[in-house]
Amino acid sequence: MPVAEEDRRRLRWQCRRGMLELDHLLGRFLDLGYAELSERERSSFLRLLAEPDQRLSDWLMSRSPPPDPELSALVQRILEVASEG
């Protein structure tokens, strides 16, 4: 599903975090995997971006799993997409 340029810019800004590792993972996912998400998964991505940096870091660095199964699946997808290439 295509992403409007305005939406992409807004999401790019939300993917910018206080930690370089998070910037890299989230930005790479936005570039390579976001367009393939369903509407429900895109809503989950917005919920994920609303989380504090430390919690995101714990989840994306596999230090702890997200308690929400939808966010957990999305974190796994982000890690898979970000490691491709």
PDB file with one MODEL, atoms N, CA, C and O in Angstrom:
MODEL        1
ATOM      1  N   MET A   1       0.851  -1.171   0.000  1.00  0.00           N
ATOM      2  CA  MET A   1       0.000   0.000   0.000  1.00  0.00           C
ATOM      3  C   MET A   1       0.900   1.238   0.000  1.00  0.00           C
ATOM      4  O   MET A   1       1.740   1.379   0.889  1.00  0.00           O
ATOM      5  N   PRO A   2       0.746   2.122  -0.961  1.00  0.00           N
ATOM      6  CA  PRO A   2       1.614   3.305  -1.051  1.00  0.00           C
ATOM      7  C   PRO A   2       1.435   4.230   0.157  1.00  0.00           C
ATOM      8  O   PRO A   2       0.386   4.257   0.800  1.00  0.00           O
ATOM      9  N   VAL A   3       2.486   4.973   0.432  1.00  0.00           N
ATOM     10  CA  VAL A   3       2.480   5.913   1.545  1.00  0.00           C
ATOM     11  C   VAL A   3       2.598   7.321   0.974  1.00  0.00           C
ATOM     12  O   VAL A   3       3.519   7.603   0.208  1.00  0.00           O
ATOM     13  N   ALA A   4       1.676   8.203   1.337  1.00  0.00           N
ATOM     14  CA  ALA A   4       1.720   9.583   0.871  1.00  0.00           C
ATOM     15  C   ALA A   4       3.001  10.241   1.377  1.00  0.00           C
ATOM     16  O   ALA A   4       3.456   9.956   2.485  1.00  0.00           O
ATOM     17  N   GLU A   5       3.571  11.111   0.570  1.00  0.00           N
ATOM     18  CA  GLU A   5       4.835  11.759   0.929  1.00  0.00           C
ATOM     19  C   GLU A   5       4.727  12.536   2.244  1.00  0.00           C
ATOM     20  O   GLU A   5       5.661  12.526   3.046  1.00  0.00           O
ATOM     21  N   GLU A   6       3.622  13.192   2.464  1.00  0.00           N
ATOM     22  CA  GLU A   6       3.432  13.932   3.715  1.00  0.00           C
ATOM     23  C   GLU A   6       3.433  12.972   4.911  1.00  0.00           C
ATOM     24  O   GLU A   6       4.025  13.268   5.949  1.00  0.00           O
ATOM     25  N   ASP A   7       2.772  11.831   4.759  1.00  0.00           N
ATOM     26  CA  ASP A   7       2.760  10.828   5.826  1.00  0.00           C
ATOM     27  C   ASP A   7       4.170  10.284   6.069  1.00  0.00           C
ATOM     28  O   ASP A   7       4.574  10.079   7.213  1.00  0.00           O
ATOM     29  N   ARG A   8       4.905  10.056   4.994  1.00  0.00           N
ATOM     30  CA  ARG A   8       6.271   9.535   5.115  1.00  0.00           C
ATOM     31  C   ARG A   8       7.152  10.535   5.869  1.00  0.00           C
ATOM     32  O   ARG A   8       7.942  10.140   6.726  1.00  0.00           O
ATOM     33  N   ARG A   9       7.019  11.821   5.556  1.00  0.00           N
ATOM     34  CA  ARG A   9       7.818  12.836   6.256  1.00  0.00           C
ATOM     35  C   ARG A   9       7.464  12.889   7.745  1.00  0.00           C
ATOM     36  O   ARG A   9       8.347  12.999   8.596  1.00  0.00           O
ATOM     37  N   ARG A  10       6.184  12.811   8.046  1.00  0.00           N
ATOM     38  CA  ARG A  10       5.738  12.832   9.439  1.00  0.00           C
ATOM     39  C   ARG A  10       6.285  11.610  10.178  1.00  0.00           C
ATOM     40  O   ARG A  10       6.785  11.725  11.297  1.00  0.00           O
ATOM     41  N   LEU A  11       6.186  10.458   9.554  1.00  0.00           N
ATOM     42  CA  LEU A  11       6.700   9.237  10.172  1.00  0.00           C
ATOM     43  C   LEU A  11       8.218   9.279  10.328  1.00  0.00           C
ATOM     44  O   LEU A  11       8.755   8.827  11.339  1.00  0.00           O
ATOM     45  N   ARG A  12       8.900   9.817   9.334  1.00  0.00           N
ATOM     46  CA  ARG A  12      10.365   9.925   9.404  1.00  0.00           C
ATOM     47  C   ARG A  12      10.744  10.740  10.642  1.00  0.00           C
ATOM     48  O   ARG A  12      11.671  10.382  11.368  1.00  0.00           O
ATOM     49  N   TRP A  13      10.021  11.837  10.877  1.00  0.00           N
ATOM     50  CA  TRP A  13      10.295  12.670  12.045  1.00  0.00           C
ATOM     51  C   TRP A  13      10.039  11.877  13.333  1.00  0.00           C
ATOM     52  O   TRP A  13      10.817  11.974  14.282  1.00  0.00           O
ATOM     53  N   GLN A  14       8.962  11.102  13.371  1.00  0.00           N
ATOM     54  CA  GLN A  14       8.644  10.313  14.565  1.00  0.00           C
ATOM     55  C   GLN A  14       9.652   9.186  14.790  1.00  0.00           C
ATOM     56  O   GLN A  14       9.844   8.748  15.924  1.00  0.00           O
ATOM     57  N   CYS A  15      10.293   8.716  13.728  1.00  0.00           N
ATOM     58  CA  CYS A  15      11.296   7.654  13.841  1.00  0.00           C
ATOM     59  C   CYS A  15      12.620   8.187  14.390  1.00  0.00           C
ATOM     60  O   CYS A  15      13.464   7.407  14.832  1.00  0.00           O
ATOM     61  N   ARG A  16      12.806   9.499  14.365  1.00  0.00           N
ATOM     62  CA  ARG A  16      14.027  10.090  14.919  1.00  0.00           C
ATOM     63  C   ARG A  16      13.926  10.061  16.433  1.00  0.00           C
ATOM     64  O   ARG A  16      13.016  10.642  17.023  1.00  0.00           O
ATOM     65  N   ARG A  17      14.864   9.384  17.041  1.00  0.00           N
ATOM     66  CA  ARG A  17      14.836   9.181  18.483  1.00  0.00           C
ATOM     67  C   ARG A  17      16.118   9.742  19.099  1.00  0.00           C
ATOM     68  O   ARG A  17      16.959  10.313  18.405  1.00  0.00           O
ATOM     69  N   GLY A  18      16.246   9.571  20.393  1.00  0.00           N
ATOM     70  CA  GLY A  18      17.440  10.037  21.088  1.00  0.00           C
ATOM     71  C   GLY A  18      18.588   9.048  21.036  1.00  0.00           C
ATOM     72  O   GLY A  18      19.655   9.310  21.591  1.00  0.00           O
ATOM     73  N   MET A  19      18.385   7.916  20.377  1.00  0.00           N
ATOM     74  CA  MET A  19      19.424   6.880  20.300  1.00  0.00           C
ATOM     75  C   MET A  19      19.660   6.531  18.831  1.00  0.00           C
ATOM     76  O   MET A  19      18.726   6.238  18.085  1.00  0.00           O
ATOM     77  N   LEU A  20      20.919   6.571  18.442  1.00  0.00           N
ATOM     78  CA  LEU A  20      21.279   6.305  17.055  1.00  0.00           C
ATOM     79  C   LEU A  20      20.792   4.939  16.581  1.00  0.00           C
ATOM     80  O   LEU A  20      20.331   4.804  15.447  1.00  0.00           O
ATOM     81  N   GLU A  21      20.890   3.929  17.439  1.00  0.00           N
ATOM     82  CA  GLU A  21      20.465   2.581  17.059  1.00  0.00           C
ATOM     83  C   GLU A  21      18.977   2.553  16.706  1.00  0.00           C
ATOM     84  O   GLU A  21      18.571   1.905  15.741  1.00  0.00           O
ATOM     85  N   LEU A  22      18.175   3.258  17.493  1.00  0.00           N
ATOM     86  CA  LEU A  22      16.739   3.316  17.212  1.00  0.00           C
ATOM     87  C   LEU A  22      16.483   4.070  15.917  1.00  0.00           C
ATOM     88  O   LEU A  22      15.656   3.648  15.108  1.00  0.00           O
ATOM     89  N   ASP A  23      17.184   5.182  15.712  1.00  0.00           N
ATOM     90  CA  ASP A  23      17.044   5.941  14.459  1.00  0.00           C
ATOM     91  C   ASP A  23      17.291   5.034  13.261  1.00  0.00           C
ATOM     92  O   ASP A  23      16.535   5.036  12.289  1.00  0.00           O
ATOM     93  N   HIS A  24      18.356   4.267  13.356  1.00  0.00           N
ATOM     94  CA  HIS A  24      18.738   3.387  12.243  1.00  0.00           C
ATOM     95  C   HIS A  24      17.684   2.310  11.991  1.00  0.00           C
ATOM     96  O   HIS A  24      17.234   2.134  10.859  1.00  0.00           O
ATOM     97  N   LEU A  25      17.291   1.597  13.034  1.00  0.00           N
ATOM     98  CA  LEU A  25      16.321   0.503  12.877  1.00  0.00           C
ATOM     99  C   LEU A  25      14.970   1.012  12.372  1.00  0.00           C
ATOM    100  O   LEU A  25      14.412   0.464  11.422  1.00  0.00           O
ATOM    101  N   LEU A  26      14.457   2.047  13.003  1.00  0.00           N
ATOM    102  CA  LEU A  26      13.131   2.550  12.631  1.00  0.00           C
ATOM    103  C   LEU A  26      13.148   3.204  11.252  1.00  0.00           C
ATOM    104  O   LEU A  26      12.217   3.026  10.467  1.00  0.00           O
ATOM    105  N   GLY A  27      14.196   3.955  10.959  1.00  0.00           N
ATOM    106  CA  GLY A  27      14.299   4.588   9.640  1.00  0.00           C
ATOM    107  C   GLY A  27      14.437   3.568   8.527  1.00  0.00           C
ATOM    108  O   GLY A  27      13.824   3.710   7.469  1.00  0.00           O
ATOM    109  N   ARG A  28      15.236   2.544   8.761  1.00  0.00           N
ATOM    110  CA  ARG A  28      15.411   1.480   7.750  1.00  0.00           C
ATOM    111  C   ARG A  28      14.089   0.749   7.523  1.00  0.00           C
ATOM    112  O   ARG A  28      13.729   0.437   6.388  1.00  0.00           O
ATOM    113  N   PHE A  29      13.370   0.480   8.618  1.00  0.00           N
ATOM    114  CA  PHE A  29      12.079  -0.178   8.470  1.00  0.00           C
ATOM    115  C   PHE A  29      11.107   0.713   7.706  1.00  0.00           C
ATOM    116  O   PHE A  29      10.368   0.227   6.849  1.00  0.00           O
ATOM    117  N   LEU A  30      11.097   1.994   8.002  1.00  0.00           N
ATOM    118  CA  LEU A  30      10.212   2.911   7.280  1.00  0.00           C
ATOM    119  C   LEU A  30      10.509   2.864   5.784  1.00  0.00           C
ATOM    120  O   LEU A  30       9.589   2.855   4.966  1.00  0.00           O
ATOM    121  N   ASP A  31      11.785   2.835   5.428  1.00  0.00           N
ATOM    122  CA  ASP A  31      12.181   2.808   4.016  1.00  0.00           C
ATOM    123  C   ASP A  31      11.886   1.474   3.344  1.00  0.00           C
ATOM    124  O   ASP A  31      11.497   1.446   2.176  1.00  0.00           O
ATOM    125  N   LEU A  32      12.065   0.372   4.059  1.00  0.00           N
ATOM    126  CA  LEU A  32      12.020  -0.941   3.423  1.00  0.00           C
ATOM    127  C   LEU A  32      10.791  -1.789   3.729  1.00  0.00           C
ATOM    128  O   LEU A  32      10.487  -2.712   2.974  1.00  0.00           O
ATOM    129  N   GLY A  33      10.079  -1.504   4.812  1.00  0.00           N
ATOM    130  CA  GLY A  33       9.006  -2.414   5.195  1.00  0.00           C
ATOM    131  C   GLY A  33       7.658  -1.786   5.493  1.00  0.00           C
ATOM    132  O   GLY A  33       6.633  -2.467   5.453  1.00  0.00           O
ATOM    133  N   TYR A  34       7.648  -0.508   5.788  1.00  0.00           N
ATOM    134  CA  TYR A  34       6.403   0.128   6.218  1.00  0.00           C
ATOM    135  C   TYR A  34       5.307   0.043   5.159  1.00  0.00           C
ATOM    136  O   TYR A  34       4.151  -0.213   5.494  1.00  0.00           O
ATOM    137  N   ALA A  35       5.642   0.248   3.912  1.00  0.00           N
ATOM    138  CA  ALA A  35       4.643   0.270   2.835  1.00  0.00           C
ATOM    139  C   ALA A  35       3.883  -1.050   2.723  1.00  0.00           C
ATOM    140  O   ALA A  35       2.766  -1.076   2.207  1.00  0.00           O
ATOM    141  N   GLU A  36       4.470  -2.136   3.196  1.00  0.00           N
ATOM    142  CA  GLU A  36       3.841  -3.456   3.106  1.00  0.00           C
ATOM    143  C   GLU A  36       2.898  -3.751   4.273  1.00  0.00           C
ATOM    144  O   GLU A  36       2.212  -4.773   4.268  1.00  0.00           O
ATOM    145  N   LEU A  37       2.857  -2.873   5.266  1.00  0.00           N
ATOM    146  CA  LEU A  37       2.005  -3.115   6.427  1.00  0.00           C
ATOM    147  C   LEU A  37       0.534  -2.913   6.106  1.00  0.00           C
ATOM    148  O   LEU A  37       0.173  -2.087   5.268  1.00  0.00           O
ATOM    149  N   SER A  38      -0.301  -3.674   6.781  1.00  0.00           N
ATOM    150  CA  SER A  38      -1.753  -3.470   6.704  1.00  0.00           C
ATOM    151  C   SER A  38      -2.111  -2.215   7.503  1.00  0.00           C
ATOM    152  O   SER A  38      -1.267  -1.673   8.217  1.00  0.00           O
ATOM    153  N   GLU A  39      -3.334  -1.762   7.388  1.00  0.00           N
ATOM    154  CA  GLU A  39      -3.775  -0.594   8.162  1.00  0.00           C
ATOM    155  C   GLU A  39      -3.654  -0.867   9.659  1.00  0.00           C
ATOM    156  O   GLU A  39      -3.245   0.010  10.420  1.00  0.00           O
ATOM    157  N   ARG A  40      -4.002  -2.056  10.072  1.00  0.00           N
ATOM    158  CA  ARG A  40      -3.903  -2.419  11.495  1.00  0.00           C
ATOM    159  C   ARG A  40      -2.449  -2.398  11.960  1.00  0.00           C
ATOM    160  O   ARG A  40      -2.142  -1.905  13.045  1.00  0.00           O
ATOM    161  N   GLU A  41      -1.565  -2.935  11.135  1.00  0.00           N
ATOM    162  CA  GLU A  41      -0.140  -2.935  11.477  1.00  0.00           C
ATOM    163  C   GLU A  41       0.419  -1.510  11.502  1.00  0.00           C
ATOM    164  O   GLU A  41       1.281  -1.192  12.322  1.00  0.00           O
ATOM    165  N   ARG A  42      -0.069  -0.661  10.609  1.00  0.00           N
ATOM    166  CA  ARG A  42       0.369   0.742  10.627  1.00  0.00           C
ATOM    167  C   ARG A  42      -0.077   1.426  11.906  1.00  0.00           C
ATOM    168  O   ARG A  42       0.658   2.247  12.455  1.00  0.00           O
ATOM    169  N   SER A  43      -1.252   1.107  12.384  1.00  0.00           N
ATOM    170  CA  SER A  43      -1.715   1.645  13.671  1.00  0.00           C
ATOM    171  C   SER A  43      -0.821   1.154  14.802  1.00  0.00           C
ATOM    172  O   SER A  43      -0.499   1.906  15.721  1.00  0.00           O
ATOM    173  N   SER A  44      -0.428  -0.101  14.728  1.00  0.00           N
ATOM    174  CA  SER A  44       0.485  -0.646  15.739  1.00  0.00           C
ATOM    175  C   SER A  44       1.836   0.051  15.684  1.00  0.00           C
ATOM    176  O   SER A  44       2.458   0.286  16.720  1.00  0.00           O
ATOM    177  N   PHE A  45       2.291   0.383  14.484  1.00  0.00           N
ATOM    178  CA  PHE A  45       3.559   1.093  14.330  1.00  0.00           C
ATOM    179  C   PHE A  45       3.479   2.465  15.001  1.00  0.00           C
ATOM    180  O   PHE A  45       4.429   2.889  15.658  1.00  0.00           O
ATOM    181  N   LEU A  46       2.360   3.152  14.840  1.00  0.00           N
ATOM    182  CA  LEU A  46       2.182   4.446  15.506  1.00  0.00           C
ATOM    183  C   LEU A  46       2.174   4.274  17.024  1.00  0.00           C
ATOM    184  O   LEU A  46       2.732   5.102  17.744  1.00  0.00           O
ATOM    185  N   ARG A  47       1.550   3.215  17.510  1.00  0.00           N
ATOM    186  CA  ARG A  47       1.569   2.939  18.954  1.00  0.00           C
ATOM    187  C   ARG A  47       2.991   2.672  19.425  1.00  0.00           C
ATOM    188  O   ARG A  47       3.396   3.117  20.498  1.00  0.00           O
ATOM    189  N   LEU A  48       3.741   1.941  18.611  1.00  0.00           N
ATOM    190  CA  LEU A  48       5.126   1.644  18.943  1.00  0.00           C
ATOM    191  C   LEU A  48       5.938   2.938  19.045  1.00  0.00           C
ATOM    192  O   LEU A  48       6.725   3.113  19.975  1.00  0.00           O
ATOM    193  N   LEU A  49       5.741   3.836  18.086  1.00  0.00           N
ATOM    194  CA  LEU A  49       6.483   5.096  18.084  1.00  0.00           C
ATOM    195  C   LEU A  49       6.127   5.987  19.266  1.00  0.00           C
ATOM    196  O   LEU A  49       6.893   6.887  19.612  1.00  0.00           O
ATOM    197  N   ALA A  50       4.991   5.755  19.883  1.00  0.00           N
ATOM    198  CA  ALA A  50       4.575   6.548  21.041  1.00  0.00           C
ATOM    199  C   ALA A  50       5.261   6.089  22.332  1.00  0.00           C
ATOM    200  O   ALA A  50       5.151   6.755  23.362  1.00  0.00           O
ATOM    201  N   GLU A  51       5.956   4.971  22.279  1.00  0.00           N
ATOM    202  CA  GLU A  51       6.637   4.440  23.460  1.00  0.00           C
ATOM    203  C   GLU A  51       7.922   5.229  23.744  1.00  0.00           C
ATOM    204  O   GLU A  51       8.537   5.777  22.828  1.00  0.00           O
ATOM    205  N   PRO A  52       8.319   5.280  25.019  1.00  0.00           N
ATOM    206  CA  PRO A  52       9.577   5.957  25.368  1.00  0.00           C
ATOM    207  C   PRO A  52      10.787   5.250  24.745  1.00  0.00           C
ATOM    208  O   PRO A  52      10.762   4.045  24.494  1.00  0.00           O
ATOM    209  N   ASP A  53      11.836   6.025  24.507  1.00  0.00           N
ATOM    210  CA  ASP A  53      13.041   5.485  23.870  1.00  0.00           C
ATOM    211  C   ASP A  53      13.611   4.281  24.611  1.00  0.00           C
ATOM    212  O   ASP A  53      13.992   3.294  23.982  1.00  0.00           O
ATOM    213  N   GLN A  54      13.675   4.350  25.924  1.00  0.00           N
ATOM    214  CA  GLN A  54      14.287   3.243  26.677  1.00  0.00           C
ATOM    215  C   GLN A  54      13.506   1.943  26.486  1.00  0.00           C
ATOM    216  O   GLN A  54      14.102   0.874  26.349  1.00  0.00           O
ATOM    217  N   ARG A  55      12.191   2.031  26.476  1.00  0.00           N
ATOM    218  CA  ARG A  55      11.371   0.843  26.266  1.00  0.00           C
ATOM    219  C   ARG A  55      11.577   0.314  24.848  1.00  0.00           C
ATOM    220  O   ARG A  55      11.730  -0.891  24.650  1.00  0.00           O
ATOM    221  N   LEU A  56      11.582   1.216  23.860  1.00  0.00           N
ATOM    222  CA  LEU A  56      11.835   0.797  22.471  1.00  0.00           C
ATOM    223  C   LEU A  56      13.200   0.132  22.356  1.00  0.00           C
ATOM    224  O   LEU A  56      13.349  -0.896  21.697  1.00  0.00           O
ATOM    225  N   SER A  57      14.173   0.719  22.993  1.00  0.00           N
ATOM    226  CA  SER A  57      15.515   0.147  22.954  1.00  0.00           C
ATOM    227  C   SER A  57      15.521  -1.262  23.534  1.00  0.00           C
ATOM    228  O   SER A  57      16.103  -2.175  22.948  1.00  0.00           O
ATOM    229  N   ASP A  58      14.881  -1.438  24.673  1.00  0.00           N
ATOM    230  CA  ASP A  58      14.820  -2.780  25.275  1.00  0.00           C
ATOM    231  C   ASP A  58      14.169  -3.779  24.332  1.00  0.00           C
ATOM    232  O   ASP A  58      14.643  -4.907  24.194  1.00  0.00           O
ATOM    233  N   TRP A  59      13.099  -3.375  23.690  1.00  0.00           N
ATOM    234  CA  TRP A  59      12.396  -4.279  22.777  1.00  0.00           C
ATOM    235  C   TRP A  59      13.200  -4.566  21.520  1.00  0.00           C
ATOM    236  O   TRP A  59      13.322  -5.720  21.108  1.00  0.00           O
ATOM    237  N   LEU A  60      13.754  -3.516  20.906  1.00  0.00           N
ATOM    238  CA  LEU A  60      14.447  -3.688  19.624  1.00  0.00           C
ATOM    239  C   LEU A  60      15.850  -4.270  19.775  1.00  0.00           C
ATOM    240  O   LEU A  60      16.429  -4.763  18.807  1.00  0.00           O
ATOM    241  N   MET A  61      16.389  -4.213  20.980  1.00  0.00           N
ATOM    242  CA  MET A  61      17.690  -4.842  21.239  1.00  0.00           C
ATOM    243  C   MET A  61      17.513  -6.196  21.918  1.00  0.00           C
ATOM    244  O   MET A  61      18.474  -6.790  22.407  1.00  0.00           O
ATOM    245  N   SER A  62      16.262  -6.676  21.941  1.00  0.00           N
ATOM    246  CA  SER A  62      15.915  -8.000  22.484  1.00  0.00           C
ATOM    247  C   SER A  62      16.285  -8.176  23.950  1.00  0.00           C
ATOM    248  O   SER A  62      16.608  -9.282  24.382  1.00  0.00           O
ATOM    249  N   ARG A  63      16.238  -7.091  24.718  1.00  0.00           N
ATOM    250  CA  ARG A  63      16.480  -7.197  26.161  1.00  0.00           C
ATOM    251  C   ARG A  63      15.206  -7.591  26.903  1.00  0.00           C
ATOM    252  O   ARG A  63      15.261  -8.209  27.966  1.00  0.00           O
ATOM    253  N   SER A  64      14.062  -7.227  26.332  1.00  0.00           N
ATOM    254  CA  SER A  64      12.774  -7.639  26.906  1.00  0.00           C
ATOM    255  C   SER A  64      11.734  -7.611  25.789  1.00  0.00           C
ATOM    256  O   SER A  64      11.844  -6.812  24.859  1.00  0.00           O
ATOM    257  N   PRO A  65      10.731  -8.475  25.876  1.00  0.00           N
ATOM    258  CA  PRO A  65       9.693  -8.508  24.831  1.00  0.00           C
ATOM    259  C   PRO A  65       8.575  -7.510  25.147  1.00  0.00           C
ATOM    260  O   PRO A  65       8.287  -7.240  26.313  1.00  0.00           O
ATOM    261  N   PRO A  66       7.956  -6.970  24.111  1.00  0.00           N
ATOM    262  CA  PRO A  66       6.774  -6.132  24.342  1.00  0.00           C
ATOM    263  C   PRO A  66       5.658  -6.993  24.937  1.00  0.00           C
ATOM    264  O   PRO A  66       5.491  -8.145  24.537  1.00  0.00           O
ATOM    265  N   PRO A  67       4.892  -6.447  25.887  1.00  0.00           N
ATOM    266  CA  PRO A  67       3.817  -7.227  26.486  1.00  0.00           C
ATOM    267  C   PRO A  67       2.626  -7.438  25.547  1.00  0.00           C
ATOM    268  O   PRO A  67       1.850  -8.377  25.727  1.00  0.00           O
ATOM    269  N   ASP A  68       2.486  -6.587  24.570  1.00  0.00           N
ATOM    270  CA  ASP A  68       1.384  -6.641  23.612  1.00  0.00           C
ATOM    271  C   ASP A  68       1.779  -7.536  22.435  1.00  0.00           C
ATOM    272  O   ASP A  68       2.800  -7.281  21.796  1.00  0.00           O
ATOM    273  N   PRO A  69       0.997  -8.579  22.131  1.00  0.00           N
ATOM    274  CA  PRO A  69       1.351  -9.486  21.026  1.00  0.00           C
ATOM    275  C   PRO A  69       1.474  -8.792  19.665  1.00  0.00           C
ATOM    276  O   PRO A  69       2.324  -9.174  18.861  1.00  0.00           O
ATOM    277  N   GLU A  70       0.649  -7.790  19.395  1.00  0.00           N
ATOM    278  CA  GLU A  70       0.750  -7.073  18.117  1.00  0.00           C
ATOM    279  C   GLU A  70       2.065  -6.304  18.033  1.00  0.00           C
ATOM    280  O   GLU A  70       2.721  -6.307  16.991  1.00  0.00           O
ATOM    281  N   LEU A  71       2.450  -5.646  19.122  1.00  0.00           N
ATOM    282  CA  LEU A  71       3.716  -4.919  19.127  1.00  0.00           C
ATOM    283  C   LEU A  71       4.890  -5.887  19.065  1.00  0.00           C
ATOM    284  O   LEU A  71       5.908  -5.596  18.437  1.00  0.00           O
ATOM    285  N   SER A  72       4.750  -7.025  19.709  1.00  0.00           N
ATOM    286  CA  SER A  72       5.808  -8.035  19.666  1.00  0.00           C
ATOM    287  C   SER A  72       6.034  -8.524  18.232  1.00  0.00           C
ATOM    288  O   SER A  72       7.175  -8.646  17.787  1.00  0.00           O
ATOM    289  N   ALA A  73       4.961  -8.799  17.524  1.00  0.00           N
ATOM    290  CA  ALA A  73       5.076  -9.237  16.123  1.00  0.00           C
ATOM    291  C   ALA A  73       5.693  -8.139  15.269  1.00  0.00           C
ATOM    292  O   ALA A  73       6.502  -8.416  14.384  1.00  0.00           O
ATOM    293  N   LEU A  74       5.316  -6.902  15.531  1.00  0.00           N
ATOM    294  CA  LEU A  74       5.853  -5.778  14.763  1.00  0.00           C
ATOM    295  C   LEU A  74       7.345  -5.590  15.041  1.00  0.00           C
ATOM    296  O   LEU A  74       8.118  -5.334  14.118  1.00  0.00           O
ATOM    297  N   VAL A  75       7.748  -5.711  16.281  1.00  0.00           N
ATOM    298  CA  VAL A  75       9.170  -5.603  16.621  1.00  0.00           C
ATOM    299  C   VAL A  75       9.960  -6.670  15.871  1.00  0.00           C
ATOM    300  O   VAL A  75      11.026  -6.377  15.329  1.00  0.00           O
ATOM    301  N   GLN A  76       9.459  -7.894  15.832  1.00  0.00           N
ATOM    302  CA  GLN A  76      10.145  -8.956  15.092  1.00  0.00           C
ATOM    303  C   GLN A  76      10.250  -8.619  13.609  1.00  0.00           C
ATOM    304  O   GLN A  76      11.277  -8.860  12.975  1.00  0.00           O
ATOM    305  N   ARG A  77       9.188  -8.066  13.075  1.00  0.00           N
ATOM    306  CA  ARG A  77       9.191  -7.693  11.654  1.00  0.00           C
ATOM    307  C   ARG A  77      10.197  -6.573  11.392  1.00  0.00           C
ATOM    308  O   ARG A  77      10.924  -6.614  10.399  1.00  0.00           O
ATOM    309  N   ILE A  78      10.241  -5.585  12.266  1.00  0.00           N
ATOM    310  CA  ILE A  78      11.211  -4.493  12.130  1.00  0.00           C
ATOM    311  C   ILE A  78      12.623  -5.050  12.131  1.00  0.00           C
ATOM    312  O   ILE A  78      13.441  -4.671  11.293  1.00  0.00           O
ATOM    313  N   LEU A  79      12.914  -5.942  13.060  1.00  0.00           N
ATOM    314  CA  LEU A  79      14.256  -6.517  13.149  1.00  0.00           C
ATOM    315  C   LEU A  79      14.595  -7.329  11.894  1.00  0.00           C
ATOM    316  O   LEU A  79      15.724  -7.271  11.408  1.00  0.00           O
ATOM    317  N   GLU A  80      13.642  -8.070  11.378  1.00  0.00           N
ATOM    318  CA  GLU A  80      13.875  -8.851  10.157  1.00  0.00           C
ATOM    319  C   GLU A  80      14.156  -7.946   8.972  1.00  0.00           C
ATOM    320  O   GLU A  80      15.118  -8.161   8.235  1.00  0.00           O
ATOM    321  N   VAL A  81      13.315  -6.932   8.787  1.00  0.00           N
ATOM    322  CA  VAL A  81      13.475  -6.021   7.654  1.00  0.00           C
ATOM    323  C   VAL A  81      14.772  -5.235   7.778  1.00  0.00           C
ATOM    324  O   VAL A  81      15.482  -5.065   6.788  1.00  0.00           O
ATOM    325  N   ALA A  82      15.092  -4.757   8.965  1.00  0.00           N
ATOM    326  CA  ALA A  82      16.287  -3.950   9.163  1.00  0.00           C
ATOM    327  C   ALA A  82      17.562  -4.756   8.948  1.00  0.00           C
ATOM    328  O   ALA A  82      18.602  -4.193   8.609  1.00  0.00           O
ATOM    329  N   SER A  83      17.486  -6.071   9.143  1.00  0.00           N
ATOM    330  CA  SER A  83      18.692  -6.890   8.972  1.00  0.00           C
ATOM    331  C   SER A  83      18.875  -7.364   7.531  1.00  0.00           C
ATOM    332  O   SER A  83      19.920  -7.918   7.192  1.00  0.00           O
ATOM    333  N   GLU A  84      17.881  -7.155   6.693  1.00  0.00           N
ATOM    334  CA  GLU A  84      18.004  -7.555   5.279  1.00  0.00           C
ATOM    335  C   GLU A  84      18.944  -6.608   4.556  1.00  0.00           C
ATOM    336  O   GLU A  84      19.160  -5.468   4.965  1.00  0.00           O
ATOM    337  N   GLY A  85      19.484  -7.117   3.484  1.00  0.00           N
ATOM    338  CA  GLY A  85      20.262  -6.243   2.627  1.00  0.00           C
ATOM    339  C   GLY A  85      21.691  -6.446   2.791  1.00  0.00           C
ATOM    340  O   GLY A  85      22.489  -5.778   2.132  1.00  0.00           O
TER     341      GLY A  85
ENDMDL
END
